[in-house]
Amino acid sequence: MAGSTNTVVQTNSVTAAATGVHDFRFDGYSLTKAVAGEDDFYESEAFSVGGHNWAIRYYPNRDSSRVGCLSTPCS
């Protein structure tokens, strides 16, 4: 197309990494698997890392855990 120009825009985003440690333990680990249903989970107390509040959800019968941000907004 005559008279048109192509513009290239380049952006860089640099985010500093934040680290933290949270100890989430169970007394009676085997019992958690026996009494929990498929969708049941145990949630840690909230803890703060990088200016956001987080919690860990442990799903004993899915053999998985999830870390989720409780702050809004959280990126």
All heavy atoms as a GROMACS GRO file, in nm:
protein
  565
    1MET      N    1   0.085  -0.116   0.000
    1MET     CA    2   0.000   0.000   0.000
    1MET      C    3   0.090   0.123   0.000
    1MET      O    4   0.179   0.136   0.082
    1MET     CB    5  -0.090  -0.004   0.123
    1MET     CG    6  -0.179   0.116   0.138
    1MET     SD    7  -0.276   0.105   0.289
    1MET     CE    8  -0.435   0.078   0.218
    2ALA      N    9   0.067   0.212  -0.090
    2ALA     CA   10   0.150   0.331  -0.104
    2ALA      C   11   0.130   0.424   0.016
    2ALA      O   12   0.019   0.444   0.063
    2ALA     CB   13   0.114   0.404  -0.233
    3GLY      N   14   0.240   0.478   0.066
    3GLY     CA   15   0.233   0.575   0.175
    3GLY      C   16   0.221   0.513   0.313
    3GLY      O   17   0.213   0.584   0.412
    4SER      N   18   0.215   0.381   0.325
    4SER     CA   19   0.204   0.319   0.456
    4SER      C   20   0.342   0.291   0.512
    4SER      O   21   0.438   0.275   0.438
    4SER     CB   22   0.122   0.191   0.450
    4SER     OG   23   0.192   0.092   0.378
    5THR      N   24   0.350   0.291   0.643
    5THR     CA   25   0.476   0.258   0.708
    5THR      C   26   0.452   0.146   0.808
    5THR      O   27   0.344   0.132   0.862
    5THR     CB   28   0.534   0.381   0.782
    5THR    OG1   29   0.440   0.422   0.881
    5THR    CG2   30   0.564   0.495   0.688
    6ASN      N   31   0.554   0.069   0.830
    6ASN     CA   32   0.547  -0.037   0.929
    6ASN      C   33   0.619   0.011   1.054
    6ASN      O   34   0.732   0.058   1.047
    6ASN     CB   35   0.614  -0.164   0.879
    6ASN     CG   36   0.537  -0.229   0.767
    6ASN    OD1   37   0.416  -0.221   0.763
    6ASN    ND2   38   0.607  -0.294   0.676
    7THR      N   39   0.553   0.002   1.166
    7THR     CA   40   0.612   0.042   1.292
    7THR      C   41   0.632  -0.082   1.378
    7THR      O   42   0.540  -0.162   1.394
    7THR     CB   43   0.522   0.141   1.368
    7THR    OG1   44   0.499   0.253   1.283
    7THR    CG2   45   0.585   0.186   1.497
    8VAL      N   46   0.752  -0.097   1.431
    8VAL     CA   47   0.782  -0.209   1.518
    8VAL      C   48   0.795  -0.155   1.660
    8VAL      O   49   0.870  -0.062   1.685
    8VAL     CB   50   0.913  -0.280   1.476
    8VAL    CG1   51   0.948  -0.391   1.574
    8VAL    CG2   52   0.900  -0.333   1.334
    9VAL      N   53   0.720  -0.213   1.750
    9VAL     CA   54   0.726  -0.174   1.891
    9VAL      C   55   0.779  -0.292   1.969
    9VAL      O   56   0.728  -0.403   1.957
    9VAL     CB   57   0.587  -0.133   1.945
    9VAL    CG1   58   0.595  -0.100   2.092
    9VAL    CG2   59   0.532  -0.016   1.864
   10GLN      N   60   0.882  -0.267   2.047
   10GLN     CA   61   0.941  -0.374   2.127
   10GLN      C   62   0.939  -0.332   2.272
   10GLN      O   63   0.978  -0.220   2.306
   10GLN     CB   64   1.084  -0.401   2.082
   10GLN     CG   65   1.149  -0.516   2.155
   10GLN     CD   66   1.288  -0.545   2.102
   10GLN    OE1   67   1.338  -0.476   2.015
   10GLN    NE2   68   1.349  -0.649   2.153
   11THR      N   69   0.891  -0.420   2.359
   11THR     CA   70   0.889  -0.391   2.502
   11THR      C   71   0.957  -0.505   2.577
   11THR      O   72   0.954  -0.620   2.535
   11THR     CB   73   0.746  -0.374   2.556
   11THR    OG1   74   0.675  -0.496   2.535
   11THR    CG2   75   0.674  -0.259   2.488
   12ASN      N   76   1.017  -0.468   2.687
   12ASN     CA   77   1.078  -0.567   2.776
   12ASN      C   78   1.022  -0.546   2.915
   12ASN      O   79   1.010  -0.432   2.961
   12ASN     CB   80   1.230  -0.551   2.780
   12ASN     CG   81   1.295  -0.590   2.649
   12ASN    OD1   82   1.254  -0.688   2.588
   12ASN    ND2   83   1.393  -0.515   2.605
   13SER      N   84   0.989  -0.652   2.980
   13SER     CA   85   0.941  -0.646   3.118
   13SER      C   86   1.038  -0.724   3.206
   13SER      O   87   1.062  -0.842   3.182
   13SER     CB   88   0.800  -0.705   3.128
   13SER     OG   89   0.758  -0.705   3.261
   14VAL      N   90   1.091  -0.657   3.305
   14VAL     CA   91   1.185  -0.722   3.397
   14VAL      C   92   1.123  -0.720   3.536
   14VAL      O   93   1.089  -0.614   3.587
   14VAL     CB   94   1.322  -0.650   3.397
   14VAL    CG1   95   1.416  -0.717   3.495
   14VAL    CG2   96   1.380  -0.648   3.257
   15THR      N   97   1.107  -0.836   3.592
   15THR     CA   98   1.047  -0.849   3.725
   15THR      C   99   1.148  -0.914   3.818
   15THR      O  100   1.206  -1.017   3.785
   15THR     CB  101   0.920  -0.936   3.718
   15THR    OG1  102   0.831  -0.879   3.622
   15THR    CG2  103   0.853  -0.944   3.852
   16ALA      N  104   1.166  -0.852   3.931
   16ALA     CA  105   1.257  -0.910   4.030
   16ALA      C  106   1.189  -1.031   4.094
   16ALA      O  107   1.071  -1.027   4.126
   16ALA     CB  108   1.293  -0.808   4.136
   17ALA      N  109   1.263  -1.136   4.112
   17ALA     CA  110   1.208  -1.257   4.173
   17ALA      C  111   1.202  -1.242   4.324
   17ALA      O  112   1.292  -1.186   4.385
   17ALA     CB  113   1.294  -1.378   4.137
   18ALA      N  114   1.095  -1.291   4.381
   18ALA     CA  115   1.080  -1.293   4.527
   18ALA      C  116   1.080  -1.439   4.570
   18ALA      O  117   1.024  -1.524   4.502
   18ALA     CB  118   0.950  -1.227   4.569
   19THR      N  119   1.146  -1.467   4.679
   19THR     CA  120   1.149  -1.604   4.729
   19THR      C  121   1.104  -1.606   4.874
   19THR      O  122   1.114  -1.507   4.946
   19THR     CB  123   1.289  -1.665   4.719
   19THR    OG1  124   1.379  -1.586   4.796
   19THR    CG2  125   1.337  -1.671   4.576
   20GLY      N  126   1.052  -1.719   4.914
   20GLY     CA  127   1.010  -1.737   5.052
   20GLY      C  128   0.998  -1.885   5.081
   20GLY      O  129   0.997  -1.969   4.991
   21VAL      N  130   0.987  -1.917   5.207
   21VAL     CA  131   0.974  -2.056   5.250
   21VAL      C  132   0.855  -2.065   5.345
   21VAL      O  133   0.838  -1.981   5.433
   21VAL     CB  134   1.102  -2.103   5.323
   21VAL    CG1  135   1.085  -2.242   5.377
   21VAL    CG2  136   1.221  -2.095   5.231
   22HIS      N  137   0.773  -2.167   5.325
   22HIS     CA  138   0.660  -2.192   5.414
   22HIS      C  139   0.659  -2.341   5.447
   22HIS      O  140   0.659  -2.424   5.356
   22HIS     CB  141   0.528  -2.151   5.348
   22HIS     CG  142   0.411  -2.166   5.438
   22HIS    ND1  143   0.385  -2.077   5.539
   22HIS    CD2  144   0.315  -2.259   5.445
   22HIS    CE1  145   0.275  -2.116   5.603
   22HIS    NE2  146   0.232  -2.226   5.547
   23ASP      N  147   0.658  -2.374   5.573
   23ASP     CA  148   0.660  -2.512   5.619
   23ASP      C  149   0.516  -2.555   5.645
   23ASP      O  150   0.450  -2.502   5.732
   23ASP     CB  151   0.744  -2.522   5.746
   23ASP     CG  152   0.776  -2.664   5.785
   23ASP    OD1  153   0.758  -2.754   5.701
   23ASP    OD2  154   0.820  -2.685   5.899
   24PHE      N  155   0.466  -2.651   5.566
   24PHE     CA  156   0.327  -2.697   5.574
   24PHE      C  157   0.332  -2.846   5.606
   24PHE      O  158   0.360  -2.929   5.519
   24PHE     CB  159   0.260  -2.670   5.439
   24PHE     CG  160   0.112  -2.694   5.434
   24PHE    CD1  161   0.030  -2.669   5.542
   24PHE    CD2  162   0.054  -2.738   5.317
   24PHE    CE1  163  -0.107  -2.689   5.533
   24PHE    CE2  164  -0.083  -2.757   5.306
   24PHE     CZ  165  -0.164  -2.732   5.416
   25ARG      N  166   0.308  -2.883   5.731
   25ARG     CA  167   0.322  -3.022   5.776
   25ARG      C  168   0.190  -3.077   5.827
   25ARG      O  169   0.105  -3.004   5.873
   25ARG     CB  170   0.424  -3.030   5.890
   25ARG     CG  171   0.562  -2.992   5.848
   25ARG     CD  172   0.656  -3.004   5.964
   25ARG     NE  173   0.787  -2.954   5.928
   25ARG     CZ  174   0.899  -3.002   5.973
   25ARG    NH1  175   0.897  -3.100   6.061
   25ARG    NH2  176   1.013  -2.951   5.935
   26PHE      N  177   0.182  -3.210   5.823
   26PHE     CA  178   0.064  -3.281   5.873
   26PHE      C  179   0.105  -3.382   5.979
   26PHE      O  180   0.199  -3.458   5.958
   26PHE     CB  181  -0.005  -3.357   5.760
   26PHE     CG  182  -0.077  -3.270   5.664
   26PHE    CD1  183  -0.013  -3.221   5.551
   26PHE    CD2  184  -0.207  -3.235   5.686
   26PHE    CE1  185  -0.078  -3.140   5.462
   26PHE    CE2  186  -0.275  -3.154   5.598
   26PHE     CZ  187  -0.210  -3.106   5.486
   27ASP      N  188   0.032  -3.383   6.088
   27ASP     CA  189   0.041  -3.494   6.182
   27ASP      C  190  -0.067  -3.592   6.139
   27ASP      O  191  -0.182  -3.553   6.120
   27ASP     CB  192   0.015  -3.447   6.326
   27ASP     CG  193   0.129  -3.362   6.380
   27ASP    OD1  194   0.244  -3.384   6.339
   27ASP    OD2  195   0.101  -3.273   6.462
   28GLY      N  196  -0.032  -3.716   6.120
   28GLY     CA  197  -0.130  -3.815   6.075
   28GLY      C  198  -0.154  -3.809   5.926
   28GLY      O  199  -0.268  -3.812   5.879
   29TYR      N  200  -0.048  -3.802   5.849
   29TYR     CA  201  -0.058  -3.792   5.703
   29TYR      C  202  -0.147  -3.901   5.643
   29TYR      O  203  -0.233  -3.874   5.560
   29TYR     CB  204   0.082  -3.796   5.641
   29TYR     CG  205   0.082  -3.813   5.492
   29TYR    CD1  206   0.058  -3.705   5.408
   29TYR    CD2  207   0.106  -3.937   5.434
   29TYR    CE1  208   0.057  -3.720   5.271
   29TYR    CE2  209   0.105  -3.953   5.297
   29TYR     CZ  210   0.081  -3.844   5.216
   29TYR     OH  211   0.080  -3.860   5.080
   30SER      N  212  -0.128  -4.025   5.685
   30SER     CA  213  -0.208  -4.136   5.630
   30SER      C  214  -0.357  -4.117   5.656
   30SER      O  215  -0.440  -4.154   5.574
   30SER     CB  216  -0.161  -4.270   5.689
   30SER     OG  217  -0.028  -4.295   5.652
   31LEU      N  218  -0.389  -4.060   5.771
   31LEU     CA  219  -0.529  -4.035   5.805
   31LEU      C  220  -0.592  -3.934   5.710
   31LEU      O  221  -0.710  -3.945   5.675
   31LEU     CB  222  -0.542  -3.988   5.949
   31LEU     CG  223  -0.683  -3.965   6.001
   31LEU    CD1  224  -0.765  -4.094   5.996
   31LEU    CD2  225  -0.679  -3.912   6.144
   32THR      N  226  -0.514  -3.835   5.663
   32THR     CA  227  -0.570  -3.734   5.571
   32THR      C  228  -0.620  -3.801   5.443
   32THR      O  229  -0.723  -3.761   5.389
   32THR     CB  230  -0.468  -3.624   5.534
   32THR    OG1  231  -0.362  -3.679   5.458
   32THR    CG2  232  -0.414  -3.554   5.656
   33LYS      N  233  -0.550  -3.901   5.395
   33LYS     CA  234  -0.592  -3.972   5.275
   33LYS      C  235  -0.717  -4.057   5.300
   33LYS      O  236  -0.802  -4.071   5.214
   33LYS     CB  237  -0.479  -4.058   5.221
   33LYS     CG  238  -0.362  -3.977   5.170
   33LYS     CD  239  -0.252  -4.063   5.114
   33LYS     CE  240  -0.276  -4.110   4.976
   33LYS     NZ  241  -0.274  -4.013   4.868
   34ALA      N  242  -0.728  -4.111   5.421
   34ALA     CA  243  -0.840  -4.199   5.454
   34ALA      C  244  -0.971  -4.122   5.472
   34ALA      O  245  -1.077  -4.171   5.436
   34ALA     CB  246  -0.810  -4.278   5.580
   35VAL      N  247  -0.965  -4.001   5.527
   35VAL     CA  248  -1.089  -3.928   5.559
   35VAL      C  249  -1.129  -3.827   5.452
   35VAL      O  250  -1.243  -3.782   5.450
   35VAL     CB  251  -1.080  -3.858   5.696
   35VAL    CG1  252  -1.058  -3.958   5.807
   35VAL    CG2  253  -0.974  -3.750   5.698
   36ALA      N  254  -1.038  -3.792   5.362
   36ALA     CA  255  -1.069  -3.690   5.262
   36ALA      C  256  -1.136  -3.752   5.140
   36ALA      O  257  -1.101  -3.861   5.097
   36ALA     CB  258  -0.941  -3.619   5.219
   37GLY      N  259  -1.231  -3.679   5.084
   37GLY     CA  260  -1.293  -3.719   4.959
   37GLY      C  261  -1.207  -3.677   4.841
   37GLY      O  262  -1.104  -3.612   4.857
   38GLU      N  263  -1.250  -3.710   4.721
   38GLU     CA  264  -1.173  -3.681   4.600
   38GLU      C  265  -1.145  -3.531   4.583
   38GLU      O  266  -1.039  -3.493   4.540
   38GLU     CB  267  -1.247  -3.734   4.477
   38GLU     CG  268  -1.177  -3.708   4.345
   38GLU     CD  269  -1.042  -3.780   4.331
   38GLU    OE1  270  -1.025  -3.886   4.391
   38GLU    OE2  271  -0.957  -3.727   4.258
   39ASP      N  272  -1.243  -3.447   4.616
   39ASP     CA  273  -1.227  -3.302   4.596
   39ASP      C  274  -1.190  -3.227   4.722
   39ASP      O  275  -1.179  -3.104   4.720
   39ASP     CB  276  -1.356  -3.243   4.538
   39ASP     CG  277  -1.386  -3.296   4.399
   39ASP    OD1  278  -1.289  -3.320   4.323
   39ASP    OD2  279  -1.504  -3.314   4.365
   40ASP      N  280  -1.171  -3.296   4.834
   40ASP     CA  281  -1.136  -3.231   4.961
   40ASP      C  282  -0.991  -3.186   4.960
   40ASP      O  283  -0.906  -3.249   4.897
   40ASP     CB  284  -1.160  -3.325   5.079
   40ASP     CG  285  -1.308  -3.352   5.102
   40ASP    OD1  286  -1.392  -3.275   5.054
   40ASP    OD2  287  -1.338  -3.453   5.168
   41PHE      N  288  -0.966  -3.079   5.031
   41PHE     CA  289  -0.829  -3.029   5.042
   41PHE      C  290  -0.807  -2.972   5.182
   41PHE      O  291  -0.900  -2.942   5.255
   41PHE     CB  292  -0.799  -2.923   4.937
   41PHE     CG  293  -0.888  -2.801   4.945
   41PHE    CD1  294  -0.855  -2.694   5.027
   41PHE    CD2  295  -1.004  -2.794   4.870
   41PHE    CE1  296  -0.937  -2.582   5.036
   41PHE    CE2  297  -1.086  -2.683   4.876
   41PHE     CZ  298  -1.052  -2.577   4.959
   42TYR      N  299  -0.681  -2.959   5.217
   42TYR     CA  300  -0.638  -2.893   5.340
   42TYR      C  301  -0.562  -2.769   5.296
   42TYR      O  302  -0.481  -2.774   5.203
   42TYR     CB  303  -0.547  -2.984   5.422
   42TYR     CG  304  -0.616  -3.111   5.468
   42TYR    CD1  305  -0.615  -3.225   5.391
   42TYR    CD2  306  -0.684  -3.113   5.589
   42TYR    CE1  307  -0.679  -3.341   5.432
   42TYR    CE2  308  -0.749  -3.229   5.632
   42TYR     CZ  309  -0.746  -3.342   5.552
   42TYR     OH  310  -0.810  -3.455   5.594
   43GLU      N  311  -0.591  -2.656   5.361
   43GLU     CA  312  -0.528  -2.530   5.321
   43GLU      C  313  -0.441  -2.476   5.433
   43GLU      O  314  -0.481  -2.475   5.550
   43GLU     CB  315  -0.634  -2.427   5.284
   43GLU     CG  316  -0.577  -2.300   5.225
   43GLU     CD  317  -0.684  -2.211   5.165
   43GLU    OE1  318  -0.740  -2.130   5.239
   43GLU    OE2  319  -0.712  -2.227   5.044
   44SER      N  320  -0.322  -2.430   5.397
   44SER     CA  321  -0.231  -2.371   5.495
   44SER      C  322  -0.283  -2.235   5.539
   44SER      O  323  -0.372  -2.178   5.476
   44SER     CB  324  -0.091  -2.354   5.432
   44SER     OG  325  -0.092  -2.249   5.337
   45GLU      N  326  -0.223  -2.183   5.644
   45GLU     CA  327  -0.249  -2.045   5.681
   45GLU      C  328  -0.186  -1.957   5.574
   45GLU      O  329  -0.092  -1.997   5.506
   45GLU     CB  330  -0.188  -2.014   5.817
   45GLU     CG  331  -0.255  -2.087   5.931
   45GLU     CD  332  -0.197  -2.048   6.067
   45GLU    OE1  333  -0.129  -1.945   6.076
   45GLU    OE2  334  -0.221  -2.123   6.162
   46ALA      N  335  -0.237  -1.837   5.559
   46ALA     CA  336  -0.182  -1.743   5.461
   46ALA      C  337  -0.041  -1.702   5.503
   46ALA      O  338  -0.011  -1.690   5.622
   46ALA     CB  339  -0.271  -1.621   5.449
   47PHE      N  340   0.045  -1.684   5.403
   47PHE     CA  341   0.180  -1.634   5.426
   47PHE      C  342   0.213  -1.534   5.316
   47PHE      O  343   0.153  -1.535   5.209
   47PHE     CB  344   0.281  -1.749   5.431
   47PHE     CG  345   0.283  -1.836   5.309
   47PHE    CD1  346   0.374  -1.813   5.207
   47PHE    CD2  347   0.193  -1.942   5.296
   47PHE    CE1  348   0.376  -1.895   5.094
   47PHE    CE2  349   0.194  -2.024   5.185
   47PHE     CZ  350   0.286  -2.000   5.083
   48SER      N  351   0.306  -1.445   5.344
   48SER     CA  352   0.337  -1.336   5.252
   48SER      C  353   0.473  -1.356   5.187
   48SER      O  354   0.572  -1.384   5.254
   48SER     CB  355   0.335  -1.203   5.329
   48SER     OG  356   0.364  -1.097   5.241
   49VAL      N  357   0.474  -1.343   5.053
   49VAL     CA  358   0.598  -1.346   4.975
   49VAL      C  359   0.581  -1.246   4.862
   49VAL      O  360   0.479  -1.246   4.793
   49VAL     CB  361   0.628  -1.485   4.916
   49VAL    CG1  362   0.750  -1.481   4.826
   49VAL    CG2  363   0.645  -1.589   5.024
   50GLY      N  364   0.679  -1.160   4.845
   50GLY     CA  365   0.677  -1.066   4.732
   50GLY      C  366   0.564  -0.966   4.739
   50GLY      O  367   0.516  -0.920   4.635
   51GLY      N  368   0.518  -0.933   4.858
   51GLY     CA  369   0.411  -0.836   4.871
   51GLY      C  370   0.271  -0.891   4.846
   51GLY      O  371   0.175  -0.817   4.840
   52HIS      N  372   0.260  -1.022   4.830
   52HIS     CA  373   0.130  -1.087   4.808
   52HIS      C  374   0.109  -1.193   4.915
   52HIS      O  375   0.203  -1.249   4.969
   52HIS     CB  376   0.122  -1.152   4.670
   52HIS     CG  377   0.132  -1.057   4.557
   52HIS    ND1  378   0.028  -0.973   4.522
   52HIS    CD2  379   0.233  -1.028   4.472
   52HIS    CE1  380   0.065  -0.899   4.420
   52HIS    NE2  381   0.189  -0.930   4.388
   53ASN      N  382  -0.016  -1.222   4.944
   53ASN     CA  383  -0.051  -1.328   5.038
   53ASN      C  384  -0.081  -1.456   4.960
   53ASN      O  385  -0.151  -1.452   4.859
   53ASN     CB  386  -0.172  -1.289   5.123
   53ASN     CG  387  -0.140  -1.175   5.215
   53ASN    OD1  388  -0.032  -1.170   5.273
   53ASN    ND2  389  -0.232  -1.082   5.230
   54TRP      N  390  -0.027  -1.567   5.010
   54TRP     CA  391  -0.038  -1.695   4.942
   54TRP      C  392  -0.090  -1.801   5.039
   54TRP      O  393  -0.082  -1.785   5.159
   54TRP     CB  394   0.099  -1.740   4.892
   54TRP     CG  395   0.163  -1.644   4.798
   54TRP    CD1  396   0.238  -1.535   4.832
   54TRP    CD2  397   0.158  -1.645   4.657
   54TRP    NE1  398   0.280  -1.469   4.720
   54TRP    CE2  399   0.232  -1.536   4.610
   54TRP    CE3  400   0.098  -1.730   4.564
   54TRP    CZ2  401   0.248  -1.508   4.475
   54TRP    CZ3  402   0.114  -1.702   4.430
   54TRP    CH2  403   0.189  -1.592   4.386
   55ALA      N  404  -0.139  -1.911   4.984
   55ALA     CA  405  -0.178  -2.028   5.064
   55ALA      C  406  -0.151  -2.152   4.981
   55ALA      O  407  -0.153  -2.149   4.858
   55ALA     CB  408  -0.324  -2.022   5.104
   56ILE      N  409  -0.126  -2.262   5.050
   56ILE     CA  410  -0.104  -2.391   4.984
   56ILE      C  411  -0.228  -2.476   5.007
   56ILE      O  412  -0.277  -2.487   5.118
   56ILE     CB  413   0.019  -2.463   5.044
   56ILE    CG1  414   0.145  -2.380   5.022
   56ILE    CG2  415   0.034  -2.602   4.982
   56ILE    CD1  416   0.265  -2.431   5.098
   57ARG      N  417  -0.276  -2.537   4.901
   57ARG     CA  418  -0.386  -2.634   4.911
   57ARG      C  419  -0.331  -2.772   4.877
   57ARG      O  420  -0.276  -2.794   4.770
   57ARG     CB  421  -0.500  -2.600   4.815
   57ARG     CG  422  -0.587  -2.489   4.862
   57ARG     CD  423  -0.708  -2.475   4.774
   57ARG     NE  424  -0.797  -2.374   4.826
   57ARG     CZ  425  -0.907  -2.334   4.767
   57ARG    NH1  426  -0.941  -2.386   4.650
   57ARG    NH2  427  -0.981  -2.241   4.822
   58TYR      N  428  -0.350  -2.862   4.972
   58TYR     CA  429  -0.305  -3.001   4.955
   58TYR      C  430  -0.427  -3.090   4.934
   58TYR      O  431  -0.519  -3.091   5.015
   58TYR     CB  432  -0.226  -3.045   5.078
   58TYR     CG  433  -0.211  -3.194   5.091
   58TYR    CD1  434  -0.146  -3.268   4.995
   58TYR    CD2  435  -0.263  -3.260   5.201
   58TYR    CE1  436  -0.132  -3.405   5.007
   58TYR    CE2  437  -0.250  -3.397   5.215
   58TYR     CZ  438  -0.186  -3.469   5.118
   58TYR     OH  439  -0.174  -3.604   5.131
   59TYR      N  440  -0.430  -3.161   4.822
   59TYR     CA  441  -0.538  -3.253   4.788
   59TYR      C  442  -0.485  -3.395   4.808
   59TYR      O  443  -0.418  -3.450   4.719
   59TYR     CB  444  -0.580  -3.234   4.642
   59TYR     CG  445  -0.641  -3.099   4.612
   59TYR    CD1  446  -0.560  -2.988   4.587
   59TYR    CD2  447  -0.778  -3.082   4.607
   59TYR    CE1  448  -0.615  -2.865   4.558
   59TYR    CE2  449  -0.834  -2.959   4.577
   59TYR     CZ  450  -0.752  -2.851   4.554
   59TYR     OH  451  -0.807  -2.729   4.525
   60PRO      N  452  -0.512  -3.459   4.923
   60PRO     CA  453  -0.450  -3.589   4.952
   60PRO      C  454  -0.489  -3.701   4.856
   60PRO      O  455  -0.409  -3.790   4.831
   60PRO     CB  456  -0.496  -3.620   5.094
   60PRO     CG  457  -0.609  -3.530   5.122
   60PRO     CD  458  -0.596  -3.413   5.032
   61ASN      N  459  -0.607  -3.697   4.799
   61ASN     CA  460  -0.649  -3.805   4.711
   61ASN      C  461  -0.629  -3.773   4.563
   61ASN      O  462  -0.672  -3.847   4.477
   61ASN     CB  463  -0.793  -3.846   4.740
   61ASN     CG  464  -0.801  -3.914   4.875
   61ASN    OD1  465  -0.717  -3.998   4.907
   61ASN    ND2  466  -0.897  -3.877   4.956
   62ARG      N  467  -0.564  -3.664   4.536
   62ARG     CA  468  -0.524  -3.632   4.399
   62ARG      C  469  -0.372  -3.636   4.386
   62ARG      O  470  -0.319  -3.615   4.280
   62ARG     CB  471  -0.571  -3.492   4.360
   62ARG     CG  472  -0.719  -3.477   4.345
   62ARG     CD  473  -0.748  -3.340   4.293
   62ARG     NE  474  -0.889  -3.311   4.289
   62ARG     CZ  475  -0.937  -3.193   4.256
   62ARG    NH1  476  -0.855  -3.094   4.226
   62ARG    NH2  477  -1.067  -3.173   4.255
   63ASP      N  478  -0.304  -3.660   4.496
   63ASP     CA  479  -0.158  -3.661   4.498
   63ASP      C  480  -0.102  -3.532   4.438
   63ASP      O  481  -0.009  -3.534   4.358
   63ASP     CB  482  -0.101  -3.783   4.424
   63ASP     CG  483  -0.132  -3.912   4.498
   63ASP    OD1  484  -0.139  -3.909   4.622
   63ASP    OD2  485  -0.151  -4.014   4.431
   64SER      N  486  -0.164  -3.420   4.474
   64SER     CA  487  -0.115  -3.293   4.423
   64SER      C  488  -0.135  -3.183   4.526
   64SER      O  489  -0.210  -3.197   4.621
   64SER     CB  490  -0.189  -3.255   4.294
   64SER     OG  491  -0.325  -3.228   4.321
   65SER      N  492  -0.064  -3.076   4.504
   65SER     CA  493  -0.077  -2.957   4.585
   65SER      C  494  -0.081  -2.838   4.492
   65SER      O  495  -0.031  -2.844   4.380
   65SER     CB  496   0.040  -2.942   4.681
   65SER     OG  497   0.044  -3.048   4.771
   66ARG      N  498  -0.139  -2.728   4.538
   66ARG     CA  499  -0.143  -2.606   4.458
   66ARG      C  500  -0.107  -2.489   4.548
   66ARG      O  501  -0.146  -2.484   4.663
   66ARG     CB  502  -0.282  -2.582   4.400
   66ARG     CG  503  -0.322  -2.687   4.301
   66ARG     CD  504  -0.455  -2.654   4.239
   66ARG     NE  505  -0.492  -2.762   4.149
   66ARG     CZ  506  -0.612  -2.776   4.099
   66ARG    NH1  507  -0.706  -2.692   4.128
   66ARG    NH2  508  -0.638  -2.877   4.018
   67VAL      N  509  -0.033  -2.396   4.492
   67VAL     CA  510  -0.004  -2.271   4.562
   67VAL      C  511  -0.085  -2.165   4.492
   67VAL      O  512  -0.080  -2.151   4.370
   67VAL     CB  513   0.147  -2.237   4.555
   67VAL    CG1  514   0.174  -2.103   4.620
   67VAL    CG2  515   0.229  -2.346   4.621
   68GLY      N  516  -0.163  -2.090   4.569
   68GLY     CA  517  -0.249  -1.987   4.510
   68GLY      C  518  -0.231  -1.854   4.578
   68GLY      O  519  -0.208  -1.845   4.698
   69CYS      N  520  -0.241  -1.750   4.498
   69CYS     CA  521  -0.229  -1.613   4.548
   69CYS      C  522  -0.364  -1.568   4.602
   69CYS      O  523  -0.467  -1.584   4.539
   69CYS     CB  524  -0.185  -1.521   4.434
   69CYS     SG  525  -0.160  -1.352   4.486
   70LEU      N  526  -0.362  -1.512   4.723
   70LEU     CA  527  -0.484  -1.464   4.786
   70LEU      C  528  -0.503  -1.313   4.769
   70LEU      O  529  -0.608  -1.260   4.799
   70LEU     CB  530  -0.482  -1.496   4.937
   70LEU     CG  531  -0.463  -1.643   4.973
   70LEU    CD1  532  -0.451  -1.659   5.125
   70LEU    CD2  533  -0.578  -1.727   4.920
   71SER      N  534  -0.399  -1.245   4.720
   71SER     CA  535  -0.404  -1.100   4.703
   71SER      C  536  -0.473  -1.065   4.571
   71SER      O  537  -0.470  -1.141   4.476
   71SER     CB  538  -0.264  -1.040   4.701
   71SER     OG  539  -0.196  -1.071   4.820
   72THR      N  540  -0.532  -0.947   4.565
   72THR     CA  541  -0.593  -0.900   4.443
   72THR      C  542  -0.538  -0.762   4.412
   72THR      O  543  -0.544  -0.675   4.497
   72THR     CB  544  -0.746  -0.892   4.458
   72THR    OG1  545  -0.794  -1.019   4.498
   72THR    CG2  546  -0.813  -0.852   4.330
   73PRO      N  547  -0.484  -0.734   4.296
   73PRO     CA  548  -0.457  -0.832   4.191
   73PRO      C  549  -0.329  -0.908   4.220
   73PRO      O  550  -0.244  -0.861   4.294
   73PRO     CB  551  -0.440  -0.744   4.066
   73PRO     CG  552  -0.382  -0.617   4.120
   73PRO     CD  553  -0.445  -0.599   4.257
   74CYS      N  554  -0.317  -1.022   4.160
   74CYS     CA  555  -0.197  -1.102   4.176
   74CYS      C  556  -0.152  -1.145   4.037
   74CYS      O  557  -0.231  -1.194   3.958
   74CYS     CB  558  -0.228  -1.225   4.260
   74CYS     SG  559  -0.079  -1.312   4.310
   75SER      N  560  -0.028  -1.122   4.009
   75SER     CA  561   0.022  -1.160   3.876
   75SER      C  562   0.135  -1.259   3.888
   75SER      O  563   0.190  -1.282   3.990
   75SER     CB  564   0.071  -1.036   3.803
   75SER     OG  565   0.163  -0.965   3.882
   0.00000   0.00000   0.00000
